[in-house]
Amino acid sequence: MIRKTLAAALLASAMTVPSLAAEGTLKVVSIDVEGGGGTLFVTPEGKSLLIDSGWPGGAGLLPSPDGAKNSADRIAAAAKKLGLSKIDYVITTHYHMDHVGGIQELVARIPVDTFIDHGPNAEHLKPGEVVPPDLAGGAPDQLYPKYLETIKGHKHIVAKAGQVIPIGSMTDTIVSSDGVVLSKPLPGAGQKIAACDTAESKSTKDVGGEENRRSVASLLRFGKVSIAMFGDLSWDKERELSCPIGKLGHVNLLIVTQHGSVISSNPASIADMHPDIALMGSGGKKGGDADPIKVVKASPGLMGFWQTHESFAHPEWSGDKNMIANLNPPAGAIAAHAKQMFTSPPDEGHAIHAEITKDGKVTMTNDRNGYSKTYQVK
C-alpha cells in the first residue's frame, strides 16, 4: 500500500511540474507575483538570473493557499525547486514597487551575488505630493534608498545599452537602459518596419511614470533561441528601438512588455520582433489589457500565447485556458477586492515554465494542470 501511494504521489508530481532537470537546457519560470515582475532563468551550468523581485510584503499578494505571503516567498520557492542555493544575478529593471519592492525580503531568503540596474532613480515626488494609500511607501523615491541599502557590499553593474553580459551559456544584450536605446541594429535586424508608419504606432501614450522609460531591457540568447524581456519599457522607447528600422529582429520567446498593459506593446515593436511564442506575466487586474493581447496574438507566425493569469476585465481574450496558469475566481471573489488597486483574491501561485534547448526546441508547461506543448523555433 505504501509503495502504491508513493508511486501515485510521484506520478501526480510529474504531471504538475515540468521536467526541469533535462541536461543541457535553459529553464525559465514566469513566477506568479500577481502582476509584478519576477522571471527566473537557470542555465545548464546552474548560473541563474532573476529579472525583478515583485511586490513588497503587504502589496499585490495576499496570504494564499500555497502558503506565500509575498512575492519573495514565491520567488525563493521557485529558486529552491530549481536547486538553487543562491541567485547569481538580479536585474532590477526599474524602481516601481511591483518590480523592486520584494528585493529586501528576497535577499533575506536567498543570497544574491550581483545586482544590475539602470542607475539612480529618475522618478521623483513633486513638492507636496502625497502618496496614495494603495501605494504607501512604494514611490520610487521611497524604494530606491532601500534598494541601495540592500545591494551595499554586493557586486553591482549599471547596465548600458549595447552591453553584453555573459551568464553561463546564456548572454544578455542590453537593448535599452536609463532611457538610452541601442544605437545600431543587432545582427539579423535592420529591416524597415512598415508598422512604424501607422497612426497607432505614432500615437502618444502615457508612459506610466519616468521609471518605465528607464527600464533595463534585455535580449537574452541561448544557442539559437532569443528571448525578449523589457520590463515596463514605455511605448515611446519601444518605438525608438524599432523605427524607422528595426534594431531587434526576430525573437523566439517574447515576455510581453509591461504585463500586457495598454500603454505598451507598440505595434512597431511587435512587428520588429514578430515572436514565435509569447508569455504574458500579468495579474488578474494588472496588465492583460485587450489591445496588447490583440496586437501580439495577430503577429504573423505566432505559435502560442501563454499567460500567468486570466484577466478579470477581459476574460473574452483568455483563449486556450490550458495555457493560463491561474484562472479567474468566481465573480463574487473579484468584486470583494474591487476597491483595492493592487490586491486580488488569493490563488495557488501557479507558474508557467519554459525549457529551451540550444537547437531551438522550446517546451512550455503550465504547472496548474501539467499541460505542455513543444515548439521548434527557427
N, C-alpha and C positions, 0 to 999 in steps of 0.2 A: 504493500500500500504506500509506504514512504517513497519507494522508488518510482511508482506511478505518479505520485503527487509532485515529486521533484521534476520528472520528465515533463509534466503538464506545465509547471511553472516556467521551465526553460523554454518550452515551445511558445508560451504566451509572450515571454520577453523577446524572443526572436521576431515575433510578429509586430511588436510595437517599437523596437529600437532598430535602426538601420545597422548594417554591417560596418562598424567604424574601425575595424582592425585590419582591413584588407591592406596587404603590403603595397607600398608604392603609390598610395592615393592621398590626395589632399582632402581633408574633411572640413566642411563649412557648416556652421549651425547658426540659423537665424533664430535667436532666443526670444521668447515671448516676454518682452518687458513693457507690454501694454502701450504700444505706440511710441516707445522711446527707441534709442539706438543701442544695439547690442548684438554684434555679429562676430563669431569666433571662428578663426581659421587655424588648422593644425596641419603642418607639412608631414611628409613621410618620415623625416628625421626627428619629428617631435618638436620642431620650432613652432611657436604659437604667436598669433596676432589677434588682439581684440580691438574691434573698432567700436568705440563708445561704450559707456558704462551705465546707461539707462538713468532712471529717476532716483532722487534721494528717498530715503525712508519717509513714509507719510504722504507721498505724492505718487499718483499714477498706478499704484498697485496696492490692493488691499490684502490683508492676510487671506490666503487662498487655500483651497482643499489640498493642494500639493505641498503645503507647509511653508511656502515662500511668504515672507513679509515685505520684501522689497526686491528691486532689480538685482542687487548684488547677490542675494540668495540664489536666484535662478542662474546667473552667470557663473557663480562658483560651482553650482551643481553640474552645469554643462561641462565646465573645465574638468571636474573630477571624473565625469563619465568618460571623457576622452583620455583619461590617465595623466592629466597634467598636475604637477606639484607646484608650478609657477607659470606665469604668463610672461613671455619674453618681451613682447611689445604691446603697448596700448596706445592707439591713436585716439585722441580726443578731437573730433572734427571741429567742434566749436563749443562755446560755453553756455549754451542753453541747458536748462535743468533736466531735460529728458535725454541729454547726451553726456553730460558731465556729472550730473547730480549724484550718481551712485559710486563715484570714484573712491571716496573716503571709506565707505563701507566695504567696497570690494577689496581694497588693499589690506583691510583688517582680516579678510578671509583667505586671501591667497597672495603670495608675493608677486611683485611686478619688477622686471628688470629695467626696461627702457620706456620712457614716455615720449610721445610725439604729438605736437600741436602746431598751430599756426602762429604762435607768439602771443603777445599781450591781448587782452580783451579789448574789443573795439566798440562795444555797445554799452552806453552809459545812461544812467538815470538822469533825467533833467532836474534842475533845481526845483525842489518842492514836490517832485513826482512821488506818488505813493504806490507801493507795490500792492496789487490786488490780493485779497485773502487766499485765493486759489494758487497764487504764486509766492506766498510768503517765504522769504529767504531765498527765493530762486531766481532773482535777477542776476544777469551776468556779473554786474559789479559786486554782488554779494558772494557768488560762487567762485569767481576767479581767485580771490585771495586764499580760499580754502583749497583750491586746486594746487596753487603754488606751494602751500604748506605740505600737501600730500606728496608732491613729487620731489621735495627737498632731499638731497642726498642720493637721488637716483640719476641714472643716465638720462639725458634729455636731448631731443632733436627738434629743432624748429624747422618744419618742413618748408621747402621752396619748390615752386613749380618747375618741373623738369628733373627734379632729384629722383634718383633710383635707389631704393632701399632693399638690399637682399635679405630675405628671411628664409633661411634654409634653401630649398629648391624652388621657392616662390620669390618673385620680385614684385615690389610695389613702386610703380611710377606715379609720382605726384603730379596730377594734371592741373590742379588749382590749389592755392593756399594763400590766405590773407588777402584775398581779392585779386590776386595776380594769376592769370591763366597761362598755359603753355604758349610759348612764342612761335613754335613750329609744329607742324603735324607729326604725329607718331608714324613709324614705318607702316606702310599699307594704307594710311589715311591720306588726306589732301584732296579729296574729290569735292566738287561744288555740290552743295546741298540745296536742292530745289525748294525744300520747305522753308528755307531762310527768307524767301520772297513772299511768304503768305502773311496776311494781316494778323493771323493768330500768333505766329512766331514773333512778329514785330511789336505786338501789343505790350503795354506796360502793366506789370502786376506788382502788388505789394511784395516786398522782399521778406516780410515776416521778422524783421529785426536785422540790424547790420551784421550780427554774428553769422547769420545764414550765408551772407555773401562771402564771408571769410573762411567758410568751411574747407577743411583739408579733404580734397577729392582724390581718390586713389583708383588707378587702373592696375589691377593685380594680374600677374601672369604665372601660370603653372603649366610647363610644357607648351602645348599648342592652344591652351584654353586661357581666355581673358575674362576678367571679372571686373565690372564697374561698380564702385561703391563711393558715392559722392556726398554722404552725409545729408545736410539740408541745403546744399548748394542752390542758390536762388535762380529764378527764371532768367534774369539778365545775364548771369555768369554762364549758365548752360548755353545760352545763345552765343555768347562770346567765344565759347570753346568750339562751336560748330559752324559759325558763319563768318564770312561767306563760304569758306571751305571748311570741311570737317577736319578737326585736329585729332579726333579719337579713332575713327574707323570701326569696323565690325567688332562687336562684343558678343561673347558666347553666353555669359550669365550677367544679367543686369539686376543689381539690388536696387529696386526702384527708389529714386531720389525723394527725400523728404517724406517718407512713409506713404507716398502716393497722395500728397497734398495738392489742392487745386492751384497753388502758386508755384508748382514745379512741373517737371516733365515737359519742357518746351518741345513742341513738335520737331523743331530743327535738331535738337539733341537726340531725340529718339530716332529720327531719320538717319543721322550720322552713325549711330551705333547699331541700328536695326538688329536688336538682340535675338538670339536663338531661344533663350529661356529668360523669364522674368520672375523675380521673387520680391514680394512687397511685404516689408516688415511694418505692418500697420497695427493700430489698436481698434477696438470696437467703435470708438468715436473719435479717433485721432488718425488722420490720413484716410486712405481708402476712398477718396473722392471720385465722383463719376467721371469727370473729364480726363484726368490722367489715366484712369483704367481704360477708358475708350481709346486713348491715343496709343497706349502701349499694346493693347490687345489687337489693334488694327495694323500694327507694324508688320510689313511683309516678311514672311519666313519665321514668325514667332511660333514655336512648337509647344510651349507650355507656360501657363501663368499660375504661380503658386503664391499663397499668402498666409501670414501667421494668424490673421483674424478676419472673420467675416465683418462687413461694415454694418453698423446699426442703421445708418441712414440710407444705405443703398444696397439692400440685400438682393435687389434685382440684378446686380452686377456680380453676384457671387460666382457664377459659372459652376464648374465641377467641384462639389463640396468635398470630394475625396482629396482635393489639392489645397484645402484650407485647414490649418491646424486647430483653430479654435472657432467653433460655430457660435452663432448668436444665441444668447439665453432667451427665455420667454420675455415677451413684451413688458410684462409687469416688472421684471427684474431690471430691465433697461430704464423704465420710467422712474424707478426708485432712485436712480442716480442721475437723472436728467439735469438737475440744477447744479451739480458739481462739474466744473470744467474738465477735469482730468481723471476722475475716478470712474471705474466701471465695475459691474458685478464680478465677484471673484470667479476665476476659472482655474483649470488644471495646469496652465502654463505650457501647453504643448508647443513643440518647435518644429520647424522644417529643416531637414538636413540635406546637404548635397555631398556626394562623394565623387571625386573627379580623378580621372587618370590622365597621364601626360599626353596620351594619344587622342584625347578628345571624347572620352566616354563620361557622361555626366548622369549620375543616378540621384534622383530627387526622392526623398522619403518623408512622409507625414507621420510623425510619431504618435499622433492621436489614434490612428487606425491601421498603421503599418502599410498604407498604400504607397507603392513605389513605382517609379517609371524611369527608364533609362533612355537617354538621348545620345546619339552620336553627332557631335558638332564638328564643323569644319573651320 
